[in-house]
Amino acid sequence: MGLHRFYCDSIDGPRIELEGTEAHHLAVLRLNPGDKIELFDGLGGLATAVISAIRKNIVTLEIEDVRRSEMPKTRRIIIAVSVPKGERFDWLIEKCTELGVERISPVIFERTVRQPGNPKAIDRWMNLAISAGKQCKRLFLPQIDPPMNSQDCIEAIKKDSPNCRILAGGVSGDCPSLAGQPFGSNDVAALVGPEGGFTENEEAFLKSRGVQFVRLSDTILRTETAAIAFAAILAAQRNQTQ
């Protein structure tokens, strides 16, 4: 069994302290002074550290070594998805993180039921991504955007990645299958609408911005299922070309 892994936004030693959730997690695992752990910063850094002291809500660590990896020079996967109700978006964030999605954009479409209003929502979503990142041993955490409308989302994607190929989930039998699409080295973004579907105005707007509609399945998928299907297929295709 490998070393337990924890998140810290700064792993530059020689000595650092863990607080809050990560310190609590370490206490739950009943680790003791002298035990070794791993630390990652979500930006490609991975450190080995030794626990030197455990106090209430604070763990002091001595850094032994730090290794840094460069961001893989492969196409990025962006999932831009209507925010579903309840805990379904939490599950979506966890699975997209595990699958290697680089960016998750919550989108408010006309038929989106839930519109996040809590300014701390992004912090909570990032904590979910951190937990998933620790579990799957991922070194680079996904970028999670604040909720935005579809127009702002597309503009943000195009500004960040001008050559990005933008797809959207379609239900028409005329839509080509995503699984049969060829992809080069450009980034790929997938727009997933609400369970009520895109409105006619939204569909017309997306097509005017060069968005290609593709088919994931012959069945109607729930929002989070469609998002995970996009992520899994795109990740598998990317792995085949590496």
C-alpha positions in Angstrom: 0.0 0.0 0.0 1.3 3.4 -0.9 1.6 6.5 1.3 -1.6 8.3 2.3 -2.0 11.5 0.2 -3.1 14.9 1.3 -3.7 18.3 -0.4 -1.8 21.4 0.4 -1.7 24.5 -1.8 2.0 25.1 -1.0 4.4 22.3 -0.6 7.6 24.2 -0.6 9.4 23.2 2.6 11.3 22.7 4.7 8.4 22.8 7.1 4.7 23.3 6.5 1.5 22.9 8.5 -1.7 21.2 7.6 -4.9 22.7 8.9 -8.7 22.3 8.6 -10.1 19.4 6.6 -6.8 17.8 5.6 -5.6 17.8 9.3 -8.9 16.2 10.3 -8.5 13.6 7.6 -5.0 12.8 8.9 -6.3 12.4 12.4 -9.1 10.1 11.3 -6.5 7.8 9.7 -4.7 7.7 13.1 -1.3 8.7 11.7 1.4 9.5 14.2 4.6 11.6 14.4 7.3 9.8 12.4 4.8 8.5 9.8 5.4 9.4 6.1 2.8 10.9 3.9 2.5 12.4 0.4 1.4 16.0 -0.3 0.1 17.3 -3.7 -0.7 20.9 -4.6 -3.0 20.3 -7.6 -0.5 22.0 -9.9 1.8 19.0 -10.6 3.8 19.1 -7.4 4.1 16.0 -5.2 6.1 15.9 -2.0 7.1 13.3 0.6 6.8 14.5 4.1 7.3 13.2 7.7 4.8 14.1 10.5 6.8 15.9 13.2 4.0 17.0 15.5 0.2 16.7 15.8 -1.7 19.4 17.8 -5.4 20.2 17.8 -6.4 21.0 14.2 -2.8 21.5 13.1 -0.3 19.0 11.8 3.4 20.0 11.4 5.3 18.3 8.5 8.9 18.1 7.5 9.4 18.1 3.7 11.8 15.4 2.5 11.6 16.0 -1.3 9.4 17.7 -3.9 8.9 16.5 -7.4 7.2 18.5 -10.1 5.5 17.3 -13.3 4.7 19.4 -16.3 1.1 19.6 -17.5 0.7 16.9 -20.2 0.8 18.4 -23.7 -2.4 16.7 -24.8 -5.8 18.1 -25.7 -7.8 19.2 -22.8 -11.3 18.1 -22.0 -13.8 20.7 -21.0 -17.3 19.7 -19.6 -19.8 22.6 -19.7 -22.9 21.3 -18.1 -26.3 22.5 -16.9 -26.3 22.3 -13.1 -28.6 19.4 -11.9 -30.5 19.4 -8.7 -29.4 17.9 -5.4 -26.2 16.1 -5.0 -26.0 15.0 -8.6 -23.6 17.8 -9.5 -21.3 16.7 -6.6 -21.1 13.2 -8.1 -20.4 14.7 -11.5 -17.5 16.7 -10.2 -16.0 13.7 -8.5 -16.3 11.5 -11.6 -15.0 14.1 -14.0 -12.0 14.6 -11.8 -11.3 10.9 -11.8 -11.6 10.7 -15.6 -9.0 13.5 -16.0 -11.3 16.4 -17.2 -9.3 19.6 -17.1 -12.1 22.1 -16.8 -15.7 22.0 -15.5 -18.0 24.9 -16.3 -21.5 25.0 -14.6 -23.9 26.6 -17.1 -27.3 28.2 -16.5 -29.5 27.4 -19.5 -33.0 28.7 -19.9 -34.4 25.4 -18.6 -31.8 24.8 -15.8 -33.8 24.2 -12.7 -31.1 24.8 -10.1 -29.3 28.2 -10.2 -26.5 28.2 -7.5 -26.6 31.4 -5.5 -24.2 30.5 -2.7 -20.9 32.3 -3.3 -19.1 29.5 -1.4 -20.4 26.9 -3.9 -17.2 26.9 -5.9 -15.1 26.3 -2.7 -17.3 23.3 -1.9 -16.9 22.0 -5.5 -13.2 22.4 -5.3 -13.1 20.4 -2.1 -14.9 17.6 -3.8 -12.4 17.7 -6.6 -9.5 17.6 -4.1 -11.0 14.6 -2.4 -11.4 12.8 -5.8 -7.9 13.9 -6.8 -6.4 12.3 -3.7 -8.3 9.1 -4.3 -7.4 8.7 -8.0 -3.8 10.0 -7.5 -4.2 12.9 -9.9 -1.6 15.6 -9.7 -3.4 18.3 -11.6 -6.8 19.4 -10.3 -9.5 20.6 -12.7 -10.4 24.2 -13.1 -14.0 24.8 -11.9 -15.6 28.0 -13.2 -18.3 30.1 -11.6 -21.8 29.5 -13.0 -22.5 31.4 -16.2 -24.9 31.5 -19.1 -24.3 29.6 -22.3 -23.1 32.7 -24.3 -20.6 33.7 -21.6 -19.4 30.1 -21.3 -18.7 29.7 -25.0 -16.9 33.1 -25.1 -14.8 32.1 -22.1 -13.9 28.8 -23.8 -13.0 30.4 -27.1 -10.9 33.1 -25.4 -8.9 30.5 -23.4 -8.6 28.0 -26.3 -9.3 29.6 -29.7 -9.0 26.3 -31.6 -11.2 24.4 -29.2 -13.7 22.1 -30.9 -17.1 22.6 -29.1 -19.6 19.8 -29.1 -23.1 19.5 -27.7 -25.3 16.6 -26.8 -28.1 16.0 -29.4 -31.0 13.6 -29.5 -31.8 13.7 -33.2 -31.1 10.5 -35.2 -29.3 12.8 -37.7 -26.6 13.7 -35.2 -23.3 11.7 -35.8 -22.1 9.5 -33.0 -19.5 10.9 -30.7 -17.7 7.6 -30.6 -17.0 7.8 -34.3 -15.7 11.3 -34.3 -12.0 11.9 -35.2 -10.1 14.3 -32.9 -6.8 15.9 -33.5 -4.7 17.7 -30.9 -7.1 20.6 -30.3 -9.0 20.9 -27.0 -12.5 19.6 -26.9 -15.4 21.1 -25.0 -18.7 19.3 -24.5 -21.9 21.2 -23.7 -24.6 19.3 -21.8 -28.0 20.8 -21.6 -30.7 20.4 -18.9 -33.0 17.5 -18.9 -35.7 19.7 -20.6 -33.2 20.1 -23.4 -32.0 23.2 -25.2 -34.6 25.7 -26.2 -34.9 26.5 -30.0 -33.2 29.9 -29.4 -30.3 28.2 -27.5 -29.9 25.6 -30.2 -29.9 28.2 -32.9 -27.3 30.2 -31.0 -25.0 27.2 -30.4 -25.1 26.3 -34.1 -24.3 30.0 -35.0 -21.2 29.7 -32.8 -20.0 26.6 -34.6 -21.1 24.1 -32.0 -21.5 20.6 -33.5 -24.3 18.4 -32.1 -23.4 14.7 -31.6 -25.2 11.7 -30.3 -24.1 9.9 -27.2 -26.8 7.2 -27.0 -30.1 6.1 -28.5 -31.7 6.6 -25.1 -32.4 9.9 -23.3 -29.7 10.5 -20.6 -30.0 12.4 -17.4 -27.7 15.5 -17.3 -25.0 14.0 -15.1 -25.0 10.7 -17.1 -24.5 12.6 -20.3 -21.7 14.6 -18.8 -19.9 11.5 -17.6 -20.5 9.7 -20.9 -18.9 12.7 -22.7 -15.9 12.7 -20.3 -15.4 8.9 -20.5 -15.5 8.7 -24.3 -13.3 11.8 -24.8 -10.8 10.5 -22.2 -10.6 7.1 -23.9 -10.1 8.6 -27.3 -7.4 10.9 -26.0 -5.6 7.9 -24.3 -5.6 6.1 -27.6 -3.7 8.9 -29.3 -1.0 9.5 -26.7 
